[in-house]
Amino acid sequence: MTKVLLTLHCASADAEVIGEALRGISTAPIHLREETVLGTDFGDAGAGEQVTARLRRTALEILCEDALIDDLIGAAGKARRRLPFRWNAIAIHASGRMP
């Protein structure tokens, strides 16, 4: 199976509930990273974010088998979140852990 790095970008307030939904599907570690997104794509922005043109987001990253992507995205979609999320999956050529 091909390993992929699945990254979901969501409102920071939604990160915890989406993370829990992902944990229900996979036992792989989930990394959370706070981000500030500058731009004018207000489709995902709250009212305050539209004024400042700064979106506070959290990126959730999980290394998983490509066969799990649909299940993980489905679980995130069903989570009780306030705002939309975006995602991408990147094939991993190699990975490991160096002791």
Number of C-alpha atoms within 10 A of each C-alpha: 7 10 18 20 17 23 20 23 22 25 24 18 14 20 23 16 14 24 20 14 20 23 16 11 13 16 10 12 12 18 13 18 13 15 16 11 14 12 11 13 11 14 9 16 19 15 10 10 16 16 10 11 16 18 23 18 21 24 22 21 21 23 20 22 16 16 12 15 16 10 13 20 19 14 18 21 14 10 17 11 17 12 14 13 20 12 13 12 17 12 14 13 8 6 8 5 4 4 3
